[in-house]
Amino acid sequence: MSSAVDVRDVTFSYGEKLALDDVSLTVEEGDFLGLIGPNGSGKTTLLHIMLGLIEPDRGSVELFGNPVDEFDAGERIGYVSQQATSRGGTMPVTVRECVRMGRFAHVGHSRLTDEDRAIAEQALETVGISDLADRRVNQLSGGQRQRAYIARALASEADLLALDEPTVGVDAESRDAFYRLLDSLNASGITIILIEHDIGVVTDRADRIACINTELYHHGDTESFVESDALSEAYGATGTVVHHHH
Amino acid sequence: MSESDDHTLESPPVSDVSQYQPKPADLRRRLEVVGISLVGFLGAFVIAFVVLDWLRHYPSLGALPGTLFDQFLIAGMWADHVLGTNVFQHPFMWRSIATGVLIGIVAPLVGTYLVHRQMALIGETLAHTAFAGVAIGLLVMAVTGYEGSLLLIALVVSIVGALVVQWLADRTSTFGDVPIAIMLSGSFAIGTLLISWGRGYVSVPIDIEEFLFGSMSVVTADGARMMAVLSVAVVGIVAATYKQLLFITFDEQAARVAQLDVSAYNTLLVVMTAVVVVGAMQVLGVILVAGMLVIPVAAASQVARSFRETLYLSILIGQASIVGGFAFAISQSLPSGGSIIVVAISFYLLAVAFSLFTGRSTAISMH
């Protein structure tokens, strides 16, 4: 099995503050990796480095076997950012328009074909929001909006889905349904990297866990993580314990 | 992609693809398309006028352009006679109208992306940079005896300003508005200093007030021609990059992950803004030009159901503001810039009222 993401000896700091210290980890294709750690532990920074959004101070990253700065198959990655970072809250964009963006990396400057549109419709169906296609994204609930972003990733036929705390502000029922969707996507072969503050959810769903707090405290399968004391070490290091919502 | 076989979930069976039928357009959509077509026709018509106005100065092309141009003005005389106006028989009025109509297309077009990228202040800043450009242009003309287009110099200065703004924005965490606000007043300050200083050496041949507040009589044949060329370029570029600009506007990080060159598209957007601002400055004036980038878009965003519809409605509202503003300015002998903006704001208030009335207001969510 080849690796989807390969992070080697990555160090990154924001000015004086060290965010990541010599982190190495490999995400194999087909993995469902839960990325956990206390607030401010560098989870989002690590994810951004994996995706090439920021460049590490030291170390290297490979995506699907290519150095990340040379990687150009943007359609292979679906990214669902933290809700606050997209304009979905204010811009008059319909769910269908949002999902069709997933085809943009495929067509470049050409027009979308009927096939592109059909793939977008299929993605809407897969995540169960076909009936919301003409609604504006800013009129959706949190859970529906995250489904729209997932559908965009599916429309791009992504092999790797990266999600940064996708269920913040989403009610418990929708959240469970959302994670069932992720499970079925993973079962169909899509690699998933999930940042989640709720450790219970991650240990239920993910088959591998990376626990970081500037350094990597654990990276391995979920059973060995539950048995290890990586959690208390990582969280104890800053004395912050993540608040559980349930 | 070899993996697609595994991804049964997102790879639709071929039958689904062939069965997919785009939904027929509803009445509202059809009306919008008709409106946009009319605006497009109007745009092509005024560009034809500008081209005739240009070609008639080249005798080598024969007498045809000159004859057509004269016929144009004769038709204008008839129009004036019928309407009881004194507008359409004058070439300078046609140049202003042509420039205005083109502003009504390209300003909301570029503005739709600017507003939703929350870069509205950048339009204002580039207008003030363009004012510095006019001042620099006047000095260059006085010192070197250059007799070319003043607006061309303003355009160059404004594009340089746009690249500086983009450079500043790239180096602040987000589009931080403090360095941009400093640049806004800074470039205007330099403009006023240059003009006052220049007045001591040379007589300024142009009324600065017309550049500040906009005037229908400030548009030269040269200025109208430049606006025509720039408009064709801007419409072409937006048509070619519609999808990419939409993606980076909607979700910049996801667009970056999809390997779009976000920085390049940002630069393109800012440079197009500079171009539109310099063209629009003639009729609207430096101080009011940003209004045309923002107000039609704000009005359209109140009522639009999708991004494409926002784009269409912005252009329709922008064009209606231009036509209404011109009519008001001409009939009352008032400056065009202020008239256009007041008409545009009326449309905005109507749109807010409409969305409140129909209970689908986004006024609250446009924060």
Interface residues (C-beta under 8 A of the other chain):
Chain A: L51 G52 L53 F71 D72 A73 G74 E75 R76 I77 G78 Y79 V80 S81 T85 S86 R87 G88 G89 T90 M91 P92 V93 T94 R96 E97 C98 M101 F104 A105 V107 H109 L112 D114 E115 R117 A118 I119 E121 Q122 A123 T126 D134 R136 N138 Y149 R152 L154 A155 S156 E157 D159 A162 S184 L185 S188 G189 I190
Chain B: M1 E3 S4 D6 H7 T8 L9 E10 S11 P12 D16 V17 Y20 P22 H116 R117 A240 T241 K243 Q244 L246 F247 T249 F250 D251 E252 Q253 A254 R256 V257 A258 Q259 L260 S301 A304 R305 S306 F307 R308 E309 T310 T362 S365 M366 H367
